Amino acid sequence: MEDRINDLESRIAFQEHTIQELQDLVATHQKQLYDMEEAMKVMARRISQMSTASSGTGVGSEEERPPHY
């Protein structure tokens, strides 16, 4: 009986350790995801600014008339 209790206690300790490791990993991934989302927003703004600056008028190149018109 005591061996079974020791075995169960050992399993619970292992599971608690594993759960803590998984929680830490999830927290790390959440922070990485947040950081990547912020970086993506910055890049999208920069691309938008570059597009606006290169066209000069803010009109996309697909809306511009070809030079022969």
Secondary structure, DSSP 8 states (H G I E B T S, - for coil): -HHHHHHHHHHHHHHHHHHHHHHHHHHHHHHHHHHHHHHHHHHHHHHHHHHHHHHSSS--GGGS--TT-
